[in-house]
Amino acid sequence: MIRERTLQKRKKLVGTLPITGELLRGTLLERVVRHKSGCPKCARGEGHQVYVLTVSYGRGQTQQISVRRERVAEVRRWLDNYQKLKETIEQICELNHDLLRPDPAVPHPGRKRRD
């Protein structure tokens, strides 16, 4: 009974997986860059808004990729898809952990019952 419910939950979660190539891991940072001299906008203290995708890899390596303003919404959507996929996979793994545990309602041959 418990096993069947767990299998149903897992099947439902698998159906919600965002199966798409539009996945992106990382963090989108918004920065302000200021020139040292010769830029009126920077002289007023405004600076220039830029977007950077930061991706961390093993061994402390980090990659930063500049993102054009017109692609920011797309990058955010791809990052969101990745987070949803990751969360759903974690939920499925938790259900699979439950499925690996023995069901107390099913008798196990070779086990002695305590009466």
KOLFIMAR-159541 format. One record per residue: residue number from 0; residue in one letter; chain; x, z, y of N, C-alpha, C, O, CB in turn. Coordinates in nm, 3 decimals. Glycine has a CB too. Layout:
N
NUM; A; A; X; Z; Y; X; Z; Y; X; Z; Y; X; Z; Y; X; Z; Y .
...
END
This chain:
115
0; M; A; 0.082; 0.000; -0.119; 0.000; 0.000; 0.000; 0.087; 0.000; 0.126; 0.069; -0.083; 0.215; -0.093; 0.120; -0.001 .
1; I; A; 0.180; 0.094; 0.132; 0.270; 0.101; 0.247; 0.356; -0.025; 0.253; 0.379; -0.080; 0.361; 0.360; 0.227; 0.240 .
2; R; A; 0.401; -0.070; 0.137; 0.484; -0.190; 0.129; 0.409; -0.312; 0.182; 0.465; -0.392; 0.256; 0.529; -0.215; -0.016 .
3; E; A; 0.282; -0.325; 0.145; 0.203; -0.439; 0.189; 0.184; -0.438; 0.341; 0.192; -0.542; 0.406; 0.065; -0.439; 0.119 .
4; R; A; 0.160; -0.319; 0.398; 0.147; -0.309; 0.543; 0.277; -0.346; 0.613; 0.276; -0.414; 0.715; 0.104; -0.168; 0.583 .
5; T; A; 0.387; -0.300; 0.557; 0.518; -0.331; 0.615; 0.546; -0.481; 0.609; 0.595; -0.539; 0.705; 0.630; -0.253; 0.542 .
6; L; A; 0.513; -0.543; 0.497; 0.531; -0.688; 0.483; 0.443; -0.763; 0.583; 0.486; -0.865; 0.639; 0.498; -0.732; 0.339 .
7; Q; A; 0.321; -0.715; 0.606; 0.231; -0.779; 0.703; 0.289; -0.769; 0.845; 0.288; -0.866; 0.921; 0.090; -0.712; 0.698 .
8; K; A; 0.340; -0.649; 0.879; 0.400; -0.631; 1.012; 0.519; -0.725; 1.030; 0.536; -0.787; 1.135; 0.445; -0.484; 1.031 .
9; R; A; 0.601; -0.734; 0.925; 0.719; -0.821; 0.933; 0.679; -0.966; 0.952; 0.738; -1.038; 1.032; 0.806; -0.806; 0.807 .
10; K; A; 0.578; -1.010; 0.877; 0.531; -1.148; 0.887; 0.479; -1.177; 1.028; 0.502; -1.285; 1.083; 0.420; -1.176; 0.783 .
11; K; A; 0.408; -1.080; 1.086; 0.356; -1.097; 1.222; 0.470; -1.108; 1.323; 0.466; -1.192; 1.413; 0.264; -0.978; 1.259 .
12; L; A; 0.573; -1.023; 1.307; 0.688; -1.028; 1.398; 0.762; -1.161; 1.386; 0.803; -1.219; 1.487; 0.784; -0.912; 1.369 .
13; V; A; 0.780; -1.210; 1.265; 0.850; -1.337; 1.244; 0.774; -1.450; 1.316; 0.835; -1.542; 1.370; 0.864; -1.369; 1.092 .
14; G; A; 0.642; -1.440; 1.316; 0.561; -1.540; 1.385; 0.576; -1.539; 1.536; 0.546; -1.638; 1.602; 0.417; -1.520; 1.350 .
15; T; A; 0.623; -1.427; 1.591; 0.639; -1.418; 1.736; 0.779; -1.454; 1.783; 0.805; -1.456; 1.904; 0.605; -1.279; 1.782 .
16; L; A; 0.870; -1.483; 1.691; 1.008; -1.514; 1.731; 1.012; -1.637; 1.821; 0.953; -1.740; 1.787; 1.096; -1.536; 1.606 .
17; P; A; 1.081; -1.627; 1.934; 1.093; -1.744; 2.022; 1.197; -1.841; 1.965; 1.315; -1.836; 2.003; 1.131; -1.701; 2.167 .
18; I; A; 1.153; -1.928; 1.876; 1.244; -2.024; 1.815; 1.264; -2.137; 1.914; 1.180; -2.226; 1.929; 1.189; -2.077; 1.677 .
19; T; A; 1.378; -2.132; 1.981; 1.409; -2.230; 2.084; 1.560; -2.232; 2.103; 1.630; -2.136; 2.067; 1.336; -2.197; 2.217 .
20; G; A; 1.610; -2.337; 2.158; 1.751; -2.344; 2.191; 1.779; -2.283; 2.327; 1.895; -2.272; 2.369; 1.799; -2.489; 2.188 .
21; E; A; 1.673; -2.242; 2.397; 1.687; -2.187; 2.531; 1.715; -2.037; 2.525; 1.632; -1.955; 2.566; 1.561; -2.215; 2.615 .
22; L; A; 1.832; -2.003; 2.472; 1.877; -1.865; 2.459; 2.009; -1.850; 2.532; 2.093; -1.940; 2.529; 1.891; -1.823; 2.310 .
23; L; A; 2.026; -1.737; 2.596; 2.150; -1.714; 2.669; 2.180; -1.565; 2.667; 2.094; -1.483; 2.700; 2.141; -1.767; 2.814 .
24; R; A; 2.302; -1.531; 2.628; 2.345; -1.391; 2.626; 2.432; -1.368; 2.748; 2.516; -1.451; 2.782; 2.421; -1.356; 2.495 .
25; G; A; 2.412; -1.257; 2.812; 2.494; -1.223; 2.928; 2.412; -1.152; 3.033; 2.300; -1.108; 3.009; 2.557; -1.347; 2.986 .
26; T; A; 2.471; -1.141; 3.152; 2.406; -1.076; 3.265; 2.422; -1.165; 3.387; 2.531; -1.213; 3.417; 2.466; -0.935; 3.290 .
27; L; A; 2.312; -1.186; 3.456; 2.314; -1.266; 3.578; 2.337; -1.173; 3.696; 2.257; -1.084; 3.723; 2.182; -1.347; 3.595 .
28; L; A; 2.447; -1.195; 3.766; 2.482; -1.113; 3.882; 2.459; -1.192; 4.009; 2.480; -1.313; 4.015; 2.628; -1.065; 3.873 .
29; E; A; 2.415; -1.121; 4.110; 2.396; -1.181; 4.242; 2.502; -1.119; 4.332; 2.511; -0.997; 4.345; 2.249; -1.156; 4.299 .
30; R; A; 2.582; -1.204; 4.394; 2.690; -1.155; 4.479; 2.682; -1.217; 4.617; 2.615; -1.318; 4.639; 2.827; -1.185; 4.415 .
31; V; A; 2.752; -1.154; 4.708; 2.767; -1.210; 4.842; 2.916; -1.232; 4.864; 2.996; -1.138; 4.854; 2.704; -1.117; 4.953 .
32; V; A; 2.952; -1.356; 4.895; 3.092; -1.392; 4.919; 3.109; -1.412; 5.069; 3.026; -1.474; 5.134; 3.134; -1.522; 4.839 .
33; R; A; 3.219; -1.358; 5.122; 3.247; -1.373; 5.264; 3.384; -1.436; 5.283; 3.482; -1.396; 5.220; 3.240; -1.236; 5.337 .
34; H; A; 3.389; -1.536; 5.371; 3.516; -1.599; 5.405; 3.591; -1.509; 5.503; 3.529; -1.433; 5.578; 3.495; -1.741; 5.465 .
35; K; A; 3.722; -1.517; 5.501; 3.802; -1.433; 5.592; 3.794; -1.481; 5.736; 3.790; -1.400; 5.828; 3.947; -1.429; 5.546 .
36; S; A; 3.793; -1.612; 5.754; 3.788; -1.662; 5.892; 3.731; -1.804; 5.894; 3.734; -1.875; 5.794; 3.928; -1.659; 5.958 .
37; G; A; 3.681; -1.843; 6.010; 3.636; -1.980; 6.030; 3.493; -2.008; 5.989; 3.449; -2.122; 5.999; 3.725; -2.071; 5.957 .
38; C; A; 3.419; -1.909; 5.945; 3.281; -1.933; 5.903; 3.188; -1.848; 5.991; 3.193; -1.725; 5.985; 3.261; -1.898; 5.750 .
39; P; A; 3.104; -1.914; 6.072; 3.016; -1.838; 6.162; 2.920; -1.745; 6.087; 2.891; -1.635; 6.133; 2.936; -1.934; 6.247 .
40; K; A; 2.871; -1.790; 5.974; 2.778; -1.709; 5.895; 2.846; -1.581; 5.847; 2.788; -1.472; 5.852; 2.725; -1.791; 5.775 .
41; C; A; 2.969; -1.595; 5.801; 3.045; -1.478; 5.755; 3.084; -1.389; 5.872; 3.090; -1.267; 5.858; 3.170; -1.523; 5.678 .
42; A; A; 3.112; -1.449; 5.986; 3.148; -1.372; 6.105; 3.032; -1.283; 6.150; 3.053; -1.174; 6.205; 3.189; -1.466; 6.220 .
43; R; A; 2.908; -1.329; 6.126; 2.790; -1.249; 6.159; 2.764; -1.141; 6.054; 2.677; -1.056; 6.072; 2.666; -1.340; 6.172 .
44; G; A; 2.840; -1.144; 5.945; 2.823; -1.044; 5.839; 2.723; -1.082; 5.732; 2.694; -1.002; 5.643; 2.780; -0.916; 5.900 .
45; E; A; 2.671; -1.206; 5.739; 2.570; -1.248; 5.641; 2.634; -1.284; 5.506; 2.586; -1.238; 5.402; 2.493; -1.369; 5.694 .
46; G; A; 2.738; -1.362; 5.506; 2.801; -1.407; 5.383; 2.720; -1.512; 5.312; 2.617; -1.558; 5.363; 2.823; -1.290; 5.292 .
47; H; A; 2.766; -1.550; 5.194; 2.702; -1.655; 5.114; 2.660; -1.596; 4.980; 2.741; -1.538; 4.908; 2.798; -1.776; 5.093 .
48; Q; A; 2.533; -1.612; 4.948; 2.480; -1.560; 4.822; 2.520; -1.655; 4.707; 2.497; -1.775; 4.715; 2.325; -1.544; 4.829 .
49; V; A; 2.580; -1.599; 4.602; 2.615; -1.678; 4.484; 2.566; -1.603; 4.360; 2.549; -1.482; 4.362; 2.769; -1.704; 4.478 .
50; Y; A; 2.545; -1.679; 4.252; 2.501; -1.622; 4.125; 2.609; -1.649; 4.020; 2.667; -1.757; 4.014; 2.364; -1.682; 4.080 .
51; V; A; 2.633; -1.547; 3.937; 2.736; -1.557; 3.835; 2.679; -1.502; 3.705; 2.623; -1.393; 3.702; 2.866; -1.481; 3.876 .
52; L; A; 2.694; -1.578; 3.597; 2.659; -1.530; 3.463; 2.784; -1.468; 3.404; 2.887; -1.535; 3.392; 2.603; -1.646; 3.371 .
53; T; A; 2.776; -1.341; 3.367; 2.889; -1.271; 3.307; 2.858; -1.248; 3.160; 2.754; -1.193; 3.125; 2.917; -1.136; 3.380 .
54; V; A; 2.951; -1.292; 3.074; 2.936; -1.277; 2.930; 3.056; -1.202; 2.877; 3.171; -1.241; 2.900; 2.920; -1.416; 2.859 .
55; S; A; 3.030; -1.093; 2.804; 3.138; -1.013; 2.747; 3.157; -1.049; 2.600; 3.060; -1.067; 2.526; 3.109; -0.862; 2.762 .
56; Y; A; 3.282; -1.060; 2.561; 3.318; -1.089; 2.424; 3.400; -0.974; 2.369; 3.430; -0.880; 2.443; 3.396; -1.223; 2.414 .
57; G; A; 3.437; -0.979; 2.243; 3.518; -0.876; 2.183; 3.655; -0.867; 2.250; 3.696; -0.958; 2.321; 3.534; -0.901; 2.035 .
58; R; A; 3.723; -0.757; 2.225; 3.858; -0.733; 2.279; 3.861; -0.726; 2.431; 3.964; -0.753; 2.492; 3.952; -0.841; 2.232 .
59; G; A; 3.748; -0.690; 2.492; 3.745; -0.673; 2.636; 3.748; -0.801; 2.717; 3.772; -0.797; 2.837; 3.857; -0.589; 2.677 .
60; Q; A; 3.726; -0.914; 2.653; 3.728; -1.041; 2.726; 3.592; -1.065; 2.791; 3.487; -1.039; 2.731; 3.764; -1.159; 2.632 .
61; T; A; 3.596; -1.114; 2.914; 3.474; -1.144; 2.988; 3.487; -1.284; 3.048; 3.592; -1.323; 3.098; 3.448; -1.039; 3.099 .
62; Q; A; 3.378; -1.357; 3.040; 3.376; -1.490; 3.100; 3.271; -1.490; 3.211; 3.162; -1.436; 3.193; 3.344; -1.601; 2.994 .
63; Q; A; 3.304; -1.549; 3.323; 3.210; -1.560; 3.434; 3.186; -1.707; 3.464; 3.279; -1.786; 3.476; 3.262; -1.486; 3.559 .
64; I; A; 3.059; -1.742; 3.474; 3.020; -1.881; 3.497; 2.934; -1.885; 3.624; 2.834; -1.814; 3.633; 2.942; -1.940; 3.374 .
65; S; A; 2.973; -1.966; 3.719; 2.894; -1.983; 3.841; 2.765; -2.056; 3.806; 2.764; -2.151; 3.727; 2.973; -2.061; 3.950 .
66; V; A; 2.655; -2.010; 3.866; 2.523; -2.070; 3.841; 2.468; -2.119; 3.973; 2.459; -2.044; 4.070; 2.424; -1.967; 3.773 .
67; R; A; 2.431; -2.245; 3.977; 2.372; -2.302; 4.098; 2.236; -2.239; 4.124; 2.163; -2.203; 4.031; 2.359; -2.457; 4.086 .
68; R; A; 2.204; -2.226; 4.250; 2.079; -2.161; 4.292; 1.957; -2.225; 4.225; 1.864; -2.153; 4.186; 2.065; -2.170; 4.445 .
69; E; A; 1.956; -2.356; 4.210; 1.839; -2.424; 4.152; 1.824; -2.398; 4.001; 1.720; -2.429; 3.944; 1.850; -2.574; 4.176 .
70; R; A; 1.926; -2.341; 3.938; 1.919; -2.313; 3.794; 1.897; -2.165; 3.764; 1.889; -2.127; 3.647; 2.046; -2.360; 3.725 .
71; V; A; 1.887; -2.081; 3.866; 1.875; -1.937; 3.847; 1.748; -1.901; 3.768; 1.755; -1.819; 3.676; 1.873; -1.865; 3.982 .
72; A; A; 1.634; -1.960; 3.801; 1.509; -1.931; 3.730; 1.521; -1.968; 3.582; 1.475; -1.895; 3.494; 1.390; -2.006; 3.794 .
73; E; A; 1.583; -2.082; 3.555; 1.603; -2.127; 3.417; 1.694; -2.029; 3.341; 1.665; -1.993; 3.227; 1.664; -2.269; 3.415 .
74; V; A; 1.803; -1.987; 3.404; 1.895; -1.893; 3.341; 1.824; -1.761; 3.312; 1.843; -1.702; 3.205; 2.019; -1.869; 3.431 .
75; R; A; 1.745; -1.713; 3.405; 1.670; -1.589; 3.383; 1.575; -1.602; 3.264; 1.562; -1.510; 3.184; 1.590; -1.551; 3.510 .
76; R; A; 1.508; -1.717; 3.254; 1.416; -1.741; 3.141; 1.493; -1.740; 3.009; 1.447; -1.681; 2.911; 1.342; -1.876; 3.158 .
77; W; A; 1.609; -1.804; 3.005; 1.690; -1.809; 2.884; 1.741; -1.670; 2.846; 1.743; -1.634; 2.728; 1.809; -1.904; 2.904 .
78; L; A; 1.782; -1.591; 2.945; 1.825; -1.453; 2.920; 1.709; -1.371; 2.865; 1.729; -1.291; 2.773; 1.880; -1.388; 3.050 .
79; D; A; 1.590; -1.389; 2.920; 1.471; -1.317; 2.873; 1.438; -1.356; 2.728; 1.405; -1.270; 2.646; 1.350; -1.347; 2.965 .
80; N; A; 1.448; -1.486; 2.697; 1.425; -1.531; 2.559; 1.521; -1.464; 2.462; 1.482; -1.423; 2.353; 1.440; -1.685; 2.548 .
81; Y; A; 1.646; -1.451; 2.503; 1.747; -1.387; 2.417; 1.710; -1.240; 2.394; 1.718; -1.192; 2.281; 1.887; -1.398; 2.481 .
82; Q; A; 1.671; -1.169; 2.500; 1.636; -1.028; 2.486; 1.514; -1.009; 2.395; 1.511; -0.917; 2.313; 1.608; -0.966; 2.623 .
83; K; A; 1.414; -1.095; 2.410; 1.295; -1.087; 2.325; 1.332; -1.112; 2.179; 1.285; -1.042; 2.089; 1.187; -1.188; 2.370 .
84; L; A; 1.417; -1.212; 2.155; 1.460; -1.243; 2.020; 1.537; -1.126; 1.960; 1.514; -1.088; 1.846; 1.547; -1.369; 2.019 .
85; K; A; 1.627; -1.070; 2.038; 1.708; -0.958; 1.990; 1.620; -0.837; 1.955; 1.639; -0.774; 1.851; 1.812; -0.918; 2.098 .
86; E; A; 1.524; -0.804; 2.042; 1.434; -0.691; 2.016; 1.351; -0.714; 1.890; 1.334; -0.622; 1.810; 1.342; -0.668; 2.136 .
87; T; A; 1.301; -0.835; 1.873; 1.219; -0.866; 1.756; 1.302; -0.859; 1.628; 1.256; -0.807; 1.526; 1.156; -1.005; 1.770 .
88; I; A; 1.424; -0.910; 1.633; 1.513; -0.903; 1.515; 1.539; -0.757; 1.479; 1.540; -0.722; 1.361; 1.646; -0.976; 1.543 .
89; E; A; 1.561; -0.672; 1.578; 1.584; -0.529; 1.551; 1.461; -0.466; 1.485; 1.476; -0.386; 1.393; 1.617; -0.454; 1.682 .
90; Q; A; 1.342; -0.502; 1.531; 1.219; -0.449; 1.470; 1.206; -0.495; 1.325; 1.167; -0.417; 1.238; 1.096; -0.492; 1.550 .
91; I; A; 1.238; -0.621; 1.299; 1.231; -0.675; 1.163; 1.331; -0.601; 1.074; 1.300; -0.569; 0.959; 1.259; -0.827; 1.162 .
92; C; A; 1.450; -0.576; 1.125; 1.551; -0.503; 1.047; 1.503; -0.363; 1.012; 1.525; -0.316; 0.900; 1.683; -0.494; 1.125 .
93; E; A; 1.437; -0.295; 1.106; 1.384; -0.162; 1.079; 1.279; -0.167; 0.968; 1.277; -0.081; 0.880; 1.323; -0.101; 1.206 .
94; L; A; 1.193; -0.268; 0.972; 1.093; -0.283; 0.866; 1.162; -0.311; 0.732; 1.120; -0.258; 0.629; 0.994; -0.397; 0.900 .
95; N; A; 1.266; -0.393; 0.733; 1.338; -0.421; 0.608; 1.406; -0.296; 0.554; 1.418; -0.279; 0.433; 1.442; -0.531; 0.631 .
96; H; A; 1.452; -0.207; 0.644; 1.508; -0.079; 0.599; 1.402; 0.000; 0.523; 1.429; 0.059; 0.419; 1.563; 0.003; 0.719 .
97; D; A; 1.279; -0.001; 0.578; 1.170; 0.069; 0.511; 1.140; 0.008; 0.374; 1.109; 0.079; 0.278; 1.044; 0.067; 0.598 .
98; L; A; 1.149; -0.125; 0.365; 1.122; -0.192; 0.238; 1.227; -0.159; 0.132; 1.198; -0.165; 0.012; 1.114; -0.342; 0.259 .
99; L; A; 1.346; -0.126; 0.173; 1.451; -0.093; 0.077; 1.434; 0.047; 0.018; 1.484; 0.075; -0.091; 1.588; -0.102; 0.143 .
100; R; A; 1.362; 0.133; 0.089; 1.342; 0.269; 0.038; 1.243; 0.265; -0.079; 1.148; 0.186; -0.078; 1.289; 0.363; 0.152 .
101; P; A; 1.265; 0.349; -0.179; 1.172; 0.350; -0.291; 1.033; 0.399; -0.247; 1.020; 0.490; -0.166; 1.227; 0.439; -0.404 .
102; D; A; 0.934; 0.338; -0.303; 0.795; 0.376; -0.276; 0.760; 0.496; -0.362; 0.763; 0.485; -0.485; 0.696; 0.258; -0.302 .
103; P; A; 0.727; 0.611; -0.302; 0.697; 0.729; -0.382; 0.573; 0.714; -0.469; 0.557; 0.787; -0.567; 0.681; 0.848; -0.292 .
104; A; A; 0.484; 0.621; -0.436; 0.362; 0.602; -0.514; 0.387; 0.526; -0.644; 0.307; 0.533; -0.736; 0.260; 0.529; -0.431 .
105; V; A; 0.499; 0.455; -0.650; 0.531; 0.376; -0.770; 0.625; 0.457; -0.859; 0.732; 0.497; -0.815; 0.595; 0.238; -0.731 .
106; P; A; 0.584; 0.481; -0.985; 0.673; 0.557; -1.074; 0.797; 0.477; -1.106; 0.791; 0.355; -1.123; 0.600; 0.595; -1.205 .
107; H; A; 0.908; 0.545; -1.114; 1.036; 0.480; -1.140; 1.080; 0.515; -1.281; 1.094; 0.633; -1.313; 1.143; 0.524; -1.036 .
108; P; A; 1.101; 0.415; -1.366; 1.145; 0.446; -1.504; 1.285; 0.508; -1.501; 1.372; 0.465; -1.426; 1.144; 0.319; -1.593 .
109; G; A; 1.302; 0.607; -1.583; 1.432; 0.672; -1.590; 1.441; 0.796; -1.505; 1.535; 0.875; -1.519; 1.539; 0.576; -1.549 .
110; R; A; 1.345; 0.814; -1.417; 1.343; 0.936; -1.335; 1.260; 1.041; -1.404; 1.153; 1.013; -1.459; 1.288; 0.907; -1.194 .
111; K; A; 1.309; 1.159; -1.400; 1.233; 1.269; -1.458; 1.144; 1.327; -1.351; 1.185; 1.347; -1.236; 1.325; 1.378; -1.516 .
112; R; A; 1.021; 1.353; -1.390; 0.925; 1.414; -1.298; 0.942; 1.564; -1.298; 0.967; 1.626; -1.402; 0.780; 1.377; -1.335 .
113; R; A; 0.928; 1.619; -1.184; 0.928; 1.765; -1.173; 0.784; 1.813; -1.174; 0.706; 1.779; -1.085; 1.002; 1.812; -1.045 .
114; D; A; 0.750; 1.887; -1.271; 0.612; 1.940; -1.280; 0.609; 2.088; -1.267; 0.502; 2.149; -1.272; 0.546; 1.900; -1.411 .
END
